[in-house]
Amino acid sequence: MARYEFKLPDIGEGIAEAEIVAWHVKVGDTIAEDQQIADMMTDKATVEMESPVAGKVIELAGDVGDQVPIGSVLAVIETEGAAPTEEKPAPVPESKKERPIADGAETPTQAQEEALPTMAVEQKAAPAPQPRVEPEVAEKEPSGAHVLASPAVRARARDLGIDLAQVKTTSDRIRHSDLDAYLLYSGGTVPQRGTAAARADETIKVVGLRRKIAENMQEAKRRIPHFTLVEEFDVTALEETRAMMNRDRGSNPKLTLLPFLITAMARALPEWPMLNATYDDDANVITRHGALHLGMATQTPNGLMVPVIRNAQGLSVWQIAGEILRLADAARTGKAAREELMGSTITLSSLGPMGGITSTPVINRPEVAIIAVNKVEEKVVVIDGEIEVRKRMNLSLSCDHRVVDGWDAASFMQALKGYIENPLRLLSA
């Protein structure tokens, strides 16, 4: 027997250390060559580490959340035969995917009528039978541990006493809708209210993407003096226009409100360029951007991401709708390229029908503004002395007061209002 020290390879220019965000093996496991053993996260991506040798794991570098310097020992593996005469660095195969991370955002946005598709990170089965254990799940399902499902779905199935291996699905993983169908058609029952025992307290270590988001949000609130302006918009005519366009859309994607709002932003921002800007407060430099690279704050099971619609000012509402769906699918399948998650100049955040009456979104630093979309409601209003029922919606604009004055923010919102409340002007501009 020989000891093989697997050292953390250089996984990016200028990267000095990486964080352990998941172990896929434990001490005592017998592993195969090229088997995935850990996920390591840098400032820009999460990289899967694979063992260059087969053998038995006898040491691991640390716990989830620990930082490991580049070049230090990540794992010690006991191998058959003589030890390698020269340790070669373990390269990251080209086939291995990097999962880029976003700089953080405040709230998720929806790409479907009610919500964006639920994001999920694609899992790969390891060559040897070592099931991946989700960090949030402390227990293993007896026979459903190999079934692909998010931590939330696993937790719900465990609470309901459902064996995930018995649940059928038409997609690559089990979702909440599959659990609903199982309960409805397979004789499953939901515990009656008041009969379920209280769940035990749970301690969750903040690591990986969740830690990065927390740090970015804290830094944004610490360094940026926020102010939020809320304006009410009448979207009655816009909703009628949207319904008409959807009836005649042909092969085009179905339109939600978001493509119209993004188009309105693209029309109004050239008049108020201080909002489509980024601020390097270390160098005291403000950059006004000529193009609109619209970030969509998006919720995923692993945290918030901000996929970016590039050059939104040059796209039609149909093209924007297509980009929303494309980027949502890329994030859902873990195929979003790093450049698709970086470089936004202003962010749009939406909770769809759950958007509440108003909100105070946190700016996605180094941007200087973010808009949150709140839910559409029917309200009784007085127009020219007559009582009418209209569809109304609030937009919440948070700005960096070091860069954007209150007058500029209010003027921008009024320009936005002029487009949103007049769809003909919006679409013909």
DRENDO-1510 file (C-alpha; in Angstrom, 1 decimal, always signed):
<recs>
REC; n; res; u; v; w
REC; 1; MET; +0.0; +0.0; +0.0 .
REC; 2; ALA; +1.1; +3.6; -0.6 .
REC; 3; ARG; -0.1; +7.0; +0.4 .
REC; 4; TYR; -1.1; +9.4; -2.3 .
REC; 5; GLU; -1.6; +13.1; -1.4 .
REC; 6; PHE; -4.1; +14.8; -3.7 .
REC; 7; LYS; -3.2; +18.5; -3.6 .
REC; 8; LEU; -5.7; +21.2; -4.6 .
REC; 9; PRO; -4.6; +22.3; -8.1 .
REC; 10; ASP; -4.5; +25.8; -9.5 .
REC; 11; ILE; -8.1; +26.4; -10.5 .
REC; 12; GLY; -8.0; +30.0; -11.7 .
REC; 13; GLU; -5.6; +32.8; -12.3 .
REC; 14; GLY; -5.0; +34.8; -9.1 .
REC; 15; ILE; -6.8; +32.3; -6.9 .
REC; 16; ALA; -5.0; +31.7; -3.7 .
REC; 17; GLU; -7.5; +29.5; -1.9 .
REC; 18; ALA; -10.9; +27.8; -2.3 .
REC; 19; GLU; -13.7; +27.0; +0.0 .
REC; 20; ILE; -15.0; +23.4; +0.5 .
REC; 21; VAL; -18.7; +23.6; -0.3 .
REC; 22; ALA; -19.5; +19.8; -0.4 .
REC; 23; TRP; -17.7; +16.5; +0.2 .
REC; 24; HIS; -18.9; +13.6; -2.0 .
REC; 25; VAL; -16.7; +11.0; -0.1 .
REC; 26; LYS; -15.8; +10.3; +3.5 .
REC; 27; VAL; -12.9; +8.8; +5.3 .
REC; 28; GLY; -13.0; +5.0; +4.8 .
REC; 29; ASP; -14.6; +5.1; +1.4 .
REC; 30; THR; -13.2; +3.2; -1.5 .
REC; 31; ILE; -13.1; +5.4; -4.6 .
REC; 32; ALA; -12.4; +5.0; -8.3 .
REC; 33; GLU; -10.1; +7.0; -10.5 .
REC; 34; ASP; -11.8; +10.2; -11.7 .
REC; 35; GLN; -14.5; +9.9; -9.1 .
REC; 36; GLN; -15.8; +13.3; -7.8 .
REC; 37; ILE; -14.7; +13.8; -4.3 .
REC; 38; ALA; -15.5; +17.5; -3.5 .
REC; 39; ASP; -16.9; +20.8; -4.7 .
REC; 40; MET; -14.6; +23.8; -4.2 .
REC; 41; MET; -15.8; +27.4; -4.6 .
REC; 42; THR; -13.7; +30.4; -5.5 .
REC; 43; ASP; -14.8; +34.0; -5.9 .
REC; 44; LYS; -16.0; +33.2; -9.4 .
REC; 45; ALA; -17.0; +29.6; -9.7 .
REC; 46; THR; -17.7; +26.3; -8.1 .
REC; 47; VAL; -15.4; +23.6; -9.4 .
REC; 48; GLU; -15.8; +19.8; -9.1 .
REC; 49; MET; -12.7; +18.0; -7.9 .
REC; 50; GLU; -12.0; +14.5; -9.1 .
REC; 51; SER; -9.5; +12.0; -7.7 .
REC; 52; PRO; -6.6; +11.2; -10.1 .
REC; 53; VAL; -6.2; +7.7; -8.5 .
REC; 54; ALA; -8.3; +4.9; -7.1 .
REC; 55; GLY; -8.0; +3.7; -3.6 .
REC; 56; LYS; -9.2; +4.2; +0.0 .
REC; 57; VAL; -9.8; +7.7; +1.5 .
REC; 58; ILE; -7.8; +7.9; +4.7 .
REC; 59; GLU; -7.7; +11.7; +5.3 .
REC; 60; LEU; -9.7; +14.8; +4.2 .
REC; 61; ALA; -8.6; +18.3; +4.5 .
REC; 62; GLY; -11.4; +19.8; +6.5 .
REC; 63; ASP; -15.1; +20.5; +6.9 .
REC; 64; VAL; -17.6; +22.2; +4.6 .
REC; 65; GLY; -17.0; +25.9; +4.9 .
REC; 66; ASP; -13.2; +25.6; +5.4 .
REC; 67; GLN; -10.8; +27.4; +3.2 .
REC; 68; VAL; -8.0; +25.3; +1.5 .
REC; 69; PRO; -4.9; +27.0; +0.0 .
REC; 70; ILE; -4.0; +26.2; -3.5 .
REC; 71; GLY; -1.3; +23.5; -3.5 .
REC; 72; SER; -2.1; +22.1; -0.1 .
REC; 73; VAL; -3.3; +18.5; +0.5 .
REC; 74; LEU; -7.1; +18.1; -0.1 .
REC; 75; ALA; -7.2; +14.4; +0.5 .
REC; 76; VAL; -5.0; +11.5; +1.3 .
REC; 77; ILE; -5.7; +8.2; -0.6 .
REC; 78; GLU; -4.3; +4.8; +0.1 .
REC; 79; THR; -3.5; +3.1; -3.2 .
REC; 80; GLU; -2.4; -0.3; -4.3 .
REC; 81; GLY; +1.3; -0.8; -5.3 .
REC; 82; ALA; +4.1; +1.7; -5.1 .
REC; 83; ALA; +3.5; +5.4; -4.6 .
REC; 84; PRO; +3.8; +7.6; -7.7 .
REC; 85; THR; +7.4; +8.7; -8.2 .
REC; 86; GLU; +6.3; +12.2; -9.2 .
REC; 87; GLU; +3.0; +13.7; -8.2 .
REC; 88; LYS; +1.4; +15.4; -11.1 .
REC; 89; PRO; -1.1; +18.2; -10.5 .
REC; 90; ALA; -4.7; +17.1; -10.8 .
REC; 91; PRO; -6.1; +19.1; -13.7 .
REC; 92; VAL; -9.7; +20.2; -14.0 .
REC; 93; PRO; -10.9; +18.3; -17.1 .
REC; 94; GLU; -12.4; +20.3; -19.9 .
REC; 95; SER; -15.6; +18.3; -19.6 .
REC; 96; LYS; -16.0; +19.4; -16.0 .
REC; 97; LYS; -18.4; +22.3; -15.7 .
REC; 98; GLU; -17.7; +25.4; -13.7 .
REC; 99; ARG; -20.9; +26.7; -12.0 .
REC; 100; PRO; -20.5; +30.5; -12.0 .
REC; 101; ILE; -21.8; +32.5; -9.1 .
REC; 102; ALA; -23.5; +35.8; -9.1 .
REC; 103; ASP; -22.4; +38.9; -7.1 .
REC; 104; GLY; -25.7; +38.7; -5.2 .
REC; 105; ALA; -29.2; +40.3; -5.5 .
REC; 106; GLU; -32.1; +41.1; -3.2 .
REC; 107; THR; -35.1; +39.2; -4.5 .
REC; 108; PRO; -36.0; +36.7; -7.2 .
REC; 109; THR; -37.6; +37.4; -10.5 .
REC; 110; GLN; -40.3; +35.4; -12.4 .
REC; 111; ALA; -40.1; +34.5; -16.1 .
REC; 112; GLN; -43.4; +32.7; -16.5 .
REC; 113; GLU; -46.8; +34.2; -15.9 .
REC; 114; GLU; -46.6; +33.4; -12.2 .
REC; 115; ALA; -42.9; +32.6; -11.7 .
REC; 116; LEU; -39.6; +31.7; -13.4 .
REC; 117; PRO; -39.0; +28.0; -13.6 .
REC; 118; THR; -37.6; +26.7; -10.3 .
REC; 119; MET; -33.8; +26.7; -10.7 .
REC; 120; ALA; -32.0; +23.5; -9.9 .
REC; 121; VAL; -28.4; +22.5; -10.1 .
REC; 122; GLU; -27.8; +19.4; -12.3 .
REC; 123; GLN; -26.3; +16.5; -10.4 .
REC; 124; LYS; -24.0; +13.8; -11.9 .
REC; 125; ALA; -23.8; +10.3; -10.6 .
REC; 126; ALA; -20.3; +9.4; -9.6 .
REC; 127; PRO; -18.6; +6.3; -11.2 .
REC; 128; ALA; -18.7; +4.5; -7.9 .
REC; 129; PRO; -21.9; +4.1; -5.9 .
REC; 130; GLN; -21.4; +7.2; -3.7 .
REC; 131; PRO; -24.7; +9.2; -3.6 .
REC; 132; ARG; -24.3; +12.9; -3.2 .
REC; 133; VAL; -25.6; +14.2; +0.1 .
REC; 134; GLU; -27.2; +17.6; +0.0 .
REC; 135; PRO; -25.7; +19.8; +2.7 .
REC; 136; GLU; -29.1; +20.9; +4.0 .
REC; 137; VAL; -30.3; +17.3; +4.5 .
REC; 138; ALA; -29.0; +15.5; +7.5 .
REC; 139; GLU; -30.8; +12.2; +6.9 .
REC; 140; LYS; -30.9; +9.8; +3.9 .
REC; 141; GLU; -34.1; +8.4; +2.5 .
REC; 142; PRO; -33.9; +4.6; +2.8 .
REC; 143; SER; -34.5; +3.8; -0.9 .
REC; 144; GLY; -34.8; +7.3; -2.4 .
REC; 145; ALA; -31.3; +8.7; -1.8 .
REC; 146; HIS; -30.3; +8.2; -5.4 .
REC; 147; VAL; -33.3; +10.1; -6.8 .
REC; 148; LEU; -32.6; +13.6; -8.0 .
REC; 149; ALA; -34.6; +16.2; -6.0 .
REC; 150; SER; -33.9; +19.5; -4.4 .
REC; 151; PRO; -33.3; +19.8; -0.6 .
REC; 152; ALA; -36.7; +21.4; -0.2 .
REC; 153; VAL; -38.5; +18.5; -2.0 .
REC; 154; ARG; -36.5; +16.0; +0.0 .
REC; 155; ALA; -37.4; +17.7; +3.3 .
REC; 156; ARG; -41.1; +17.8; +2.3 .
REC; 157; ALA; -41.1; +14.2; +1.3 .
REC; 158; ARG; -39.5; +13.3; +4.6 .
REC; 159; ASP; -42.1; +15.2; +6.6 .
REC; 160; LEU; -44.9; +13.5; +4.6 .
REC; 161; GLY; -43.3; +10.0; +5.0 .
REC; 162; ILE; -43.0; +9.6; +1.2 .
REC; 163; ASP; -40.4; +7.3; -0.3 .
REC; 164; LEU; -39.0; +9.3; -3.2 .
REC; 165; ALA; -38.2; +6.1; -5.1 .
REC; 166; GLN; -42.0; +5.5; -5.4 .
REC; 167; VAL; -42.7; +8.9; -6.9 .
REC; 168; LYS; -43.0; +9.1; -10.6 .
REC; 169; THR; -41.8; +12.2; -12.6 .
REC; 170; THR; -41.7; +13.2; -16.2 .
REC; 171; SER; -38.6; +15.4; -15.8 .
REC; 172; ASP; -35.0; +14.7; -14.8 .
REC; 173; ARG; -35.8; +15.2; -11.1 .
REC; 174; ILE; -38.7; +15.0; -8.7 .
REC; 175; ARG; -40.4; +18.3; -8.0 .
REC; 176; HIS; -43.1; +19.6; -5.6 .
REC; 177; SER; -45.8; +19.0; -8.3 .
REC; 178; ASP; -44.8; +15.3; -8.5 .
REC; 179; LEU; -45.3; +15.0; -4.7 .
REC; 180; ASP; -48.7; +16.7; -5.1 .
REC; 181; ALA; -49.6; +14.2; -7.9 .
REC; 182; TYR; -48.4; +11.3; -5.7 .
REC; 183; LEU; -50.6; +12.4; -2.8 .
REC; 184; LEU; -53.6; +12.9; -5.0 .
REC; 185; TYR; -53.5; +9.7; -7.1 .
REC; 186; SER; -51.5; +7.2; -5.2 .
REC; 187; GLY; -53.4; +7.1; -1.9 .
REC; 188; GLY; -50.8; +9.2; +0.0 .
REC; 189; THR; -52.1; +11.3; +2.9 .
REC; 190; VAL; -50.9; +14.6; +4.4 .
REC; 191; PRO; -50.5; +14.6; +8.2 .
REC; 192; GLN; -53.5; +16.2; +9.8 .
REC; 193; ARG; -53.0; +19.7; +11.3 .
REC; 194; GLY; -52.2; +19.4; +14.9 .
REC; 195; THR; -51.1; +15.7; +14.8 .
REC; 196; ALA; -47.5; +16.2; +13.5 .
REC; 197; ALA; -44.8; +16.5; +16.1 .
REC; 198; ALA; -42.7; +19.7; +16.2 .
REC; 199; ARG; -39.6; +19.5; +14.1 .
REC; 200; ALA; -36.3; +19.6; +15.9 .
REC; 201; ASP; -34.2; +22.8; +15.8 .
REC; 202; GLU; -31.8; +22.8; +12.8 .
REC; 203; THR; -28.4; +24.4; +12.7 .
REC; 204; ILE; -27.2; +25.3; +9.2 .
REC; 205; LYS; -23.6; +26.4; +8.5 .
REC; 206; VAL; -23.5; +29.3; +6.1 .
REC; 207; VAL; -21.2; +28.3; +3.3 .
REC; 208; GLY; -20.7; +28.5; -0.4 .
REC; 209; LEU; -23.0; +30.6; -2.5 .
REC; 210; ARG; -25.2; +31.5; +0.5 .
REC; 211; ARG; -22.2; +32.9; +2.3 .
REC; 212; LYS; -21.1; +34.8; -0.7 .
REC; 213; ILE; -24.6; +36.4; -1.1 .
REC; 214; ALA; -24.7; +37.3; +2.6 .
REC; 215; GLU; -21.3; +39.0; +2.3 .
REC; 216; ASN; -22.3; +40.9; -0.8 .
REC; 217; MET; -25.6; +42.0; +0.8 .
REC; 218; GLN; -23.8; +43.1; +3.9 .
REC; 219; GLU; -21.2; +45.0; +1.9 .
REC; 220; ALA; -23.9; +46.7; -0.2 .
REC; 221; LYS; -25.8; +47.9; +2.8 .
REC; 222; ARG; -22.7; +49.0; +4.6 .
REC; 223; ARG; -21.2; +50.9; +1.8 .
REC; 224; ILE; -24.2; +52.2; -0.1 .
REC; 225; PRO; -26.6; +54.9; +1.3 .
REC; 226; HIS; -29.9; +53.5; +0.0 .
REC; 227; PHE; -33.1; +55.4; -0.6 .
REC; 228; THR; -36.2; +53.9; -2.1 .
REC; 229; LEU; -38.9; +55.6; -4.1 .
REC; 230; VAL; -42.3; +53.9; -4.8 .
REC; 231; GLU; -44.6; +54.9; -7.6 .
REC; 232; GLU; -48.0; +53.5; -8.6 .
REC; 233; PHE; -48.6; +52.7; -12.2 .
REC; 234; ASP; -51.9; +52.1; -14.1 .
REC; 235; VAL; -51.3; +49.0; -16.2 .
REC; 236; THR; -54.8; +48.5; -17.4 .
REC; 237; ALA; -54.0; +49.4; -21.0 .
REC; 238; LEU; -50.7; +47.5; -20.9 .
REC; 239; GLU; -52.5; +44.3; -19.7 .
REC; 240; GLU; -55.0; +44.6; -22.5 .
REC; 241; THR; -52.2; +45.1; -25.0 .
REC; 242; ARG; -50.3; +42.1; -23.6 .
REC; 243; ALA; -53.4; +39.9; -23.8 .
REC; 244; MET; -54.0; +40.9; -27.4 .
REC; 245; MET; -50.4; +40.2; -28.5 .
REC; 246; ASN; -50.4; +36.8; -26.8 .
REC; 247; ARG; -53.6; +35.8; -28.7 .
REC; 248; ASP; -51.7; +36.4; -32.0 .
REC; 249; ARG; -48.2; +35.5; -30.9 .
REC; 250; GLY; -47.8; +32.5; -33.2 .
REC; 251; SER; -44.5; +30.7; -32.5 .
REC; 252; ASN; -43.3; +33.6; -30.3 .
REC; 253; PRO; -43.0; +33.0; -26.5 .
REC; 254; LYS; -45.8; +34.1; -24.2 .
REC; 255; LEU; -45.4; +37.6; -23.0 .
REC; 256; THR; -45.4; +38.5; -19.3 .
REC; 257; LEU; -45.2; +42.0; -18.0 .
REC; 258; LEU; -41.4; +41.8; -17.6 .
REC; 259; PRO; -40.5; +42.3; -21.3 .
REC; 260; PHE; -42.7; +45.4; -21.4 .
REC; 261; LEU; -41.1; +46.8; -18.2 .
REC; 262; ILE; -37.6; +46.1; -19.6 .
REC; 263; THR; -38.5; +47.8; -22.9 .
REC; 264; ALA; -39.8; +50.8; -20.9 .
REC; 265; MET; -36.5; +51.0; -18.9 .
REC; 266; ALA; -34.5; +50.9; -22.2 .
REC; 267; ARG; -36.6; +53.8; -23.5 .
REC; 268; ALA; -36.3; +56.0; -20.3 .
REC; 269; LEU; -32.7; +55.4; -19.1 .
REC; 270; PRO; -31.0; +57.4; -21.9 .
REC; 271; GLU; -32.8; +60.4; -20.5 .
REC; 272; TRP; -31.5; +59.7; -17.0 .
REC; 273; PRO; -28.1; +58.0; -17.5 .
REC; 274; MET; -27.1; +58.3; -13.8 .
REC; 275; LEU; -29.3; +55.3; -13.0 .
REC; 276; ASN; -27.7; +53.0; -15.7 .
REC; 277; ALA; -24.3; +53.3; -14.1 .
REC; 278; THR; -21.8; +51.6; -11.9 .
REC; 279; TYR; -19.7; +53.2; -9.1 .
REC; 280; ASP; -16.2; +52.1; -8.2 .
REC; 281; ASP; -16.1; +53.7; -4.8 .
REC; 282; ASP; -12.5; +52.6; -4.2 .
REC; 283; ALA; -11.3; +54.6; -7.2 .
REC; 284; ASN; -14.1; +57.2; -6.9 .
REC; 285; VAL; -15.1; +56.6; -10.5 .
REC; 286; ILE; -18.7; +56.5; -11.9 .
REC; 287; THR; -19.2; +54.8; -15.3 .
REC; 288; ARG; -22.4; +55.7; -17.2 .
REC; 289; HIS; -23.2; +52.8; -19.5 .
REC; 290; GLY; -24.4; +53.5; -23.0 .
REC; 291; ALA; -25.9; +50.0; -23.3 .
REC; 292; LEU; -28.5; +48.4; -21.0 .
REC; 293; HIS; -27.3; +45.1; -19.6 .
REC; 294; LEU; -30.4; +44.1; -17.6 .
REC; 295; GLY; -29.8; +41.8; -14.6 .
REC; 296; MET; -32.7; +39.6; -13.5 .
REC; 297; ALA; -32.5; +38.8; -9.8 .
REC; 298; THR; -33.4; +35.1; -9.8 .
REC; 299; GLN; -34.0; +32.6; -7.0 .
REC; 300; THR; -32.4; +29.1; -7.3 .
REC; 301; PRO; -32.3; +26.3; -4.7 .
REC; 302; ASN; -28.6; +27.1; -4.2 .
REC; 303; GLY; -29.2; +30.9; -3.8 .
REC; 304; LEU; -29.7; +34.0; -5.8 .
REC; 305; MET; -28.3; +34.5; -9.3 .
REC; 306; VAL; -28.5; +37.4; -11.7 .
REC; 307; PRO; -28.5; +36.3; -15.3 .
REC; 308; VAL; -28.0; +39.3; -17.7 .
REC; 309; ILE; -29.9; +40.3; -20.8 .
REC; 310; ARG; -27.2; +41.9; -22.9 .
REC; 311; ASN; -28.0; +45.1; -25.0 .
REC; 312; ALA; -31.7; +45.0; -24.0 .
REC; 313; GLN; -32.1; +48.4; -25.7 .
REC; 314; GLY; -31.8; +46.8; -29.1 .
REC; 315; LEU; -34.3; +43.9; -28.5 .
REC; 316; SER; -38.0; +43.8; -29.2 .
REC; 317; VAL; -40.5; +42.6; -26.4 .
REC; 318; TRP; -40.6; +39.2; -28.2 .
REC; 319; GLN; -36.8; +38.9; -28.2 .
REC; 320; ILE; -36.6; +40.0; -24.6 .
REC; 321; ALA; -39.2; +37.3; -23.7 .
REC; 322; GLY; -37.1; +34.7; -25.5 .
REC; 323; GLU; -34.0; +35.8; -23.6 .
REC; 324; ILE; -35.8; +35.6; -20.3 .
REC; 325; LEU; -36.8; +32.0; -21.0 .
REC; 326; ARG; -33.3; +31.1; -22.4 .
REC; 327; LEU; -31.4; +32.4; -19.5 .
REC; 328; ALA; -33.9; +30.8; -17.0 .
REC; 329; ASP; -33.4; +27.5; -18.7 .
REC; 330; ALA; -29.6; +27.9; -18.7 .
REC; 331; ALA; -29.6; +28.7; -14.9 .
REC; 332; ARG; -32.0; +25.8; -14.2 .
REC; 333; THR; -29.8; +23.3; -16.0 .
REC; 334; GLY; -26.5; +24.8; -14.6 .
REC; 335; LYS; -25.4; +25.7; -18.2 .
REC; 336; ALA; -25.3; +29.5; -17.8 .
REC; 337; ALA; -21.9; +30.8; -18.9 .
REC; 338; ARG; -19.9; +33.0; -16.6 .
REC; 339; GLU; -20.4; +36.0; -18.9 .
REC; 340; GLU; -24.2; +35.5; -18.7 .
REC; 341; LEU; -24.0; +36.1; -14.9 .
REC; 342; MET; -21.7; +39.1; -14.9 .
REC; 343; GLY; -21.7; +42.7; -16.1 .
REC; 344; SER; -25.2; +43.9; -15.4 .
REC; 345; THR; -25.7; +47.7; -15.3 .
REC; 346; ILE; -29.1; +47.8; -13.5 .
REC; 347; THR; -31.2; +45.0; -12.0 .
REC; 348; LEU; -34.9; +44.2; -12.1 .
REC; 349; SER; -36.3; +42.1; -9.4 .
REC; 350; SER; -39.8; +40.6; -9.3 .
REC; 351; LEU; -41.8; +38.2; -7.0 .
REC; 352; GLY; -44.7; +38.0; -9.5 .
REC; 353; PRO; -48.1; +37.5; -7.9 .
REC; 354; MET; -46.4; +37.3; -4.5 .
REC; 355; GLY; -44.7; +40.7; -4.9 .
REC; 356; GLY; -46.6; +42.4; -2.1 .
REC; 357; ILE; -47.7; +46.0; -2.1 .
REC; 358; THR; -44.2; +47.5; -2.0 .
REC; 359; SER; -40.6; +46.5; -1.3 .
REC; 360; THR; -37.2; +48.0; -0.6 .
REC; 361; PRO; -34.7; +46.1; -2.8 .
REC; 362; VAL; -31.0; +46.1; -2.0 .
REC; 363; ILE; -28.8; +47.4; -4.7 .
REC; 364; ASN; -26.6; +44.9; -6.6 .
REC; 365; ARG; -23.2; +46.5; -6.1 .
REC; 366; PRO; -21.4; +48.1; -8.0 .
REC; 367; GLU; -24.7; +49.1; -9.7 .
REC; 368; VAL; -26.4; +52.3; -8.4 .
REC; 369; ALA; -30.1; +51.3; -8.9 .
REC; 370; ILE; -32.5; +48.4; -8.7 .
REC; 371; ILE; -36.2; +48.2; -9.5 .
REC; 372; ALA; -38.5; +45.8; -7.7 .
REC; 373; VAL; -41.8; +44.8; -9.4 .
REC; 374; ASN; -44.8; +44.4; -7.0 .
REC; 375; LYS; -48.0; +42.6; -7.7 .
REC; 376; VAL; -50.8; +43.8; -10.0 .
REC; 377; GLU; -54.1; +44.5; -8.2 .
REC; 378; GLU; -57.6; +45.7; -9.3 .
REC; 379; LYS; -58.4; +49.0; -7.5 .
REC; 380; VAL; -61.3; +51.4; -7.4 .
REC; 381; VAL; -60.0; +54.8; -8.6 .
REC; 382; VAL; -61.5; +58.1; -9.5 .
REC; 383; ILE; -60.7; +59.3; -13.0 .
REC; 384; ASP; -62.1; +62.6; -14.2 .
REC; 385; GLY; -64.7; +62.5; -11.5 .
REC; 386; GLU; -65.9; +59.0; -12.4 .
REC; 387; ILE; -65.3; +55.8; -10.4 .
REC; 388; GLU; -63.6; +53.0; -12.3 .
REC; 389; VAL; -61.9; +49.7; -11.6 .
REC; 390; ARG; -58.4; +49.7; -12.9 .
REC; 391; LYS; -55.3; +47.5; -12.7 .
REC; 392; ARG; -52.6; +49.1; -10.7 .
REC; 393; MET; -49.0; +48.1; -9.8 .
REC; 394; ASN; -46.3; +49.6; -7.7 .
REC; 395; LEU; -42.7; +49.8; -8.8 .
REC; 396; SER; -40.0; +50.3; -6.1 .
REC; 397; LEU; -36.8; +52.0; -7.1 .
REC; 398; SER; -33.8; +51.8; -4.7 .
REC; 399; CYS; -30.9; +54.2; -5.6 .
REC; 400; ASP; -27.4; +54.9; -4.4 .
REC; 401; HIS; -27.7; +58.4; -2.9 .
REC; 402; ARG; -24.0; +59.1; -3.5 .
REC; 403; VAL; -24.7; +58.9; -7.3 .
REC; 404; VAL; -28.4; +59.4; -7.8 .
REC; 405; ASP; -30.3; +62.5; -6.5 .
REC; 406; GLY; -33.9; +62.2; -5.5 .
REC; 407; TRP; -35.0; +64.5; -8.3 .
REC; 408; ASP; -33.3; +62.3; -10.9 .
REC; 409; ALA; -35.0; +59.2; -9.4 .
REC; 410; ALA; -38.4; +60.8; -9.4 .
REC; 411; SER; -37.9; +62.1; -12.9 .
REC; 412; PHE; -36.9; +58.7; -14.2 .
REC; 413; MET; -40.0; +57.1; -12.6 .
REC; 414; GLN; -42.2; +59.6; -14.3 .
REC; 415; ALA; -40.5; +58.9; -17.6 .
REC; 416; LEU; -41.1; +55.2; -17.0 .
REC; 417; LYS; -44.7; +55.9; -16.1 .
REC; 418; GLY; -45.2; +57.7; -19.4 .
REC; 419; TYR; -44.2; +54.6; -21.4 .
REC; 420; ILE; -45.8; +51.9; -19.2 .
REC; 421; GLU; -49.2; +53.7; -19.1 .
REC; 422; ASN; -49.1; +54.3; -22.9 .
REC; 423; PRO; -48.4; +51.0; -24.7 .
REC; 424; LEU; -48.7; +52.5; -28.1 .
REC; 425; ARG; -45.9; +55.0; -27.3 .
REC; 426; LEU; -43.9; +52.2; -25.7 .
REC; 427; LEU; -44.0; +49.9; -28.7 .
REC; 428; SER; -43.6; +52.6; -31.4 .
REC; 429; ALA; -40.7; +54.5; -29.8 .
</recs>
